Every structure is written in C-alpha cells, then in structure tokens.
Amino acid sequence: MGEHNELHDVIIIGGGTTGLFAAFYCGMRDLKTKVIESGSELGGKVLQFLPEKLIYDVGGIPQITGDQLVEQMIEQASINQPTIIFNQWIETITKDEDDIFTLTSSDGTRHRAKAVIVATGTGKFNPVKPEVDGLESFEQKSVHYTISNLQQFAGKQIMIASNNRIGIDWALTLENIAERVYLVNNKNTFQHAADEELQSLEESSVIVELNSNLIELQGEDGWLDEITIKSDEKGEQRIKVDHLLGYNGLKMVATPFKEWGLETSSGKVAVDHYMATNIEGIFAAGDSTGYPGKTMLIASGYTEGLTAVNSVAKYLNPKAAPQVYSTVIYRK
C-alpha cells in the first residue's frame, strides 16, 4: 500500500499505443501527466500479440514490427517525461467535492489527478503459465510470455512450451535466429493449428516433443541453464536451455468500467465525439471505447487519444486553445 499524493493534471490508465501517444500529446499541452500501466512493460496488445509481426496501417510508416513501433512510441512519449507507474491495477475511481479524482489500485496505492483518460482496452491478458516450480525466479530475464525483442534469442538454445498454434508460429520465427529450438507440448496436438502450419513445423529443424511436461528448471540469478522434461515415451530428458517461452493461451481480466461508474455498451465505454464519458472529467480512447462507426485500429487510438487530451485541456481551462501543433512547439 502507498500514497502517491502528488497531484497531476491527468492520469492515463493504460500504457499501450493509445496511452503512450496520449502521454506525448499531453506534454505538448503542458499537462502534468502520469501513466499507470497494469503490467510490467509498456506497449499493450501490440507488444503482447504483434511484437514480431509487420504492421502496415500506421500513417507515414510503410511497415514496422510491433516491437519497433512500441520502442519508437516509448521514445516519443518520453520527450516530456511523464511519470510512469508499472504493475498497478486500478480498482476504483472516486471524485471528491473539489473535483479531484483518486484512483486506488488493488494493493491500496492511491493516485490523484484533476482528469483521467481511460486507455486500457477491454482488459489485461494474463498468460496461462507452464506448470513447473520456480518459474517466477526466471521471469525477469530468461522466461518470457511474448516473443518480443527477437535479437535476445540470437544464437541461443530456446525452448517453447506451448500446446497452441502460437507456439508453432514462435518456433518457426526463431528457427533461423536461435542456435536450436525445442517445442514442448504437454498434449498430443496443437490447438487451432492448420495443416499447412503443421507441415511447415515437420519440415523445419525445430525439435518437437509431444505429450511432454516441464519437470525442473535449473539456473542462477534469473538465467536458465537447463530444463528437465518428461514424457511417457522417452522418460526424463535434461536439455540445455538459455530462454524459455511459454504460451498455453491467455486469461483476460476485464477492466472494471462499471466499478469505476462508467456507462458501457457491449462491454465498451460509451463516449461522445469529445471522447467524454458520463463522468465529467473522465475521457476515454482506444479499444476501451465504443461508438457508431468505431474501428479497432492502432491509428484510431491515436486520433481518439488526441481528442481526449484536447478535451482534458479544455476541461481544465475553458480558455485553452482547442489544439496545438508540433511544428510550432518544436520549431527549433
């Protein structure tokens, strides 16, 4: 539990692409800004689902990987040095008689701001982790639940624990980057895998172990050295491993919009064309919002984020300019 008593002009809930771009534009509007991210990394769904995928629908960028996009967005958002808080899941939002919002996280920490922008998406996605003791002690360095930052796997021994087609995708992506790739499946088949994906896996150099479970992890200071796996057919095998990636599906924890007092429609926050919610001083942008004609695209979040920030500026100061231009502010 803790108190973050410093009052900010605006708190952005969510550090995905929408939240990051909104944070950048808040700086352009001279708003004292805090970003609260529920996870341990910025980038949201782009980092979680598209790190190695090429993205083609961001204006002015013909193609870019999700990893690269998030890296550039963090650099952009950092220009005006917003406060960024990690691993805080906001459970309640209250507004006092002075129109100050208090956001309380699941561990009791409280954050204060004059306005709020909700950029959470519909929730957070927690990985279904492999069932093996000691996993957490390696998570910060050599155990991963996304394939982000491919170069960290170059020339390494990689094990992927997955019973899903995502595991096949990761294995084939890493085949020509890592020294060796093992794909360990605790079942006999891969969920949602198409015949052509199974054929590509069979023709690859990936070493596939079916009906196999992780038994023991060995290593020091967060770095793996060896993993023991076991199957009925082969018994126990001790395999040298530098990195372990796990994917057996995701569990979504829905953002508690109703607990925050926000009106919703089909699970999305209802907003007007100013990105205003039913609570004065709370705005929303990105995949968390729903309105007629809504598109679920990265670029949509950028536009909605800009509108939300401009609305915050006018909410805090009715005489504020409706928008500002980067060519003027950054003319030097």
PyMOL commands that set and color helices and strands:
alter all, ss='L'
color gray80, all
select helices_A, chain A and resi 17-28+44-49+66-80+135-138+150-153+165-174+195-203+286-288+298-316+326-329
alter helices_A, ss='H'
color red, helices_A
select strands_A, chain A and resi 3-13+33-36+54-55+64-65+83-85+90-95+101-105+110-118+123-127+143-144+157-162+180-184+207-209+212-220+223-231+235-240+243-247+250-254+264-265+268-270+282-284+289-290
alter strands_A, ss='S'
color yellow, strands_A
deselect
rebuild
show_as cartoon
